[in-house]
Amino acid sequence: MMQPFDPRSIINGSMMKQFAGQTVSIMVRVESVAGSTLLANSTDNQKLRINLPTDLDAAQGAWVEVIGVPHGADTIRAKEVIEFGGEDIDFDADGYNGAAHLMNNVKSFYRSG
């Protein structure tokens, strides 16, 4: 039986402080990985430090989804990291930012259930 997803909000880097202590999902572009620390840029060009739960073998420039809990404006404690096929994918960062803002600012438009 599949485990249900933890409820989480889809955010970008500028929303980190607003969601401190809550589970979030954020897309980031890898700058570097050193041990259990990922340095990355969010879709809105915020520099983030992500504490990884396990080793990550992602190339510089690759897009990854981080599911975790923000602590402050630029740090996330990751629960899970999902890789999206390397640095060659065509990811629409502007579209992602628009969707994140829509889902978090127009609650009556986007409802679950």
Secondary structure, 3 states (H helix, E strand, C coil): CCCCCCCCEEECHHHCHHHCCCCEEEEEEEEEEECCEEEEEECCCCEEEEECCCCCCCCCCCEEEEEEEECCCCEEEEEEEEECCCCCCCCCHHHHHHHHHHHHHCCCCCCCC
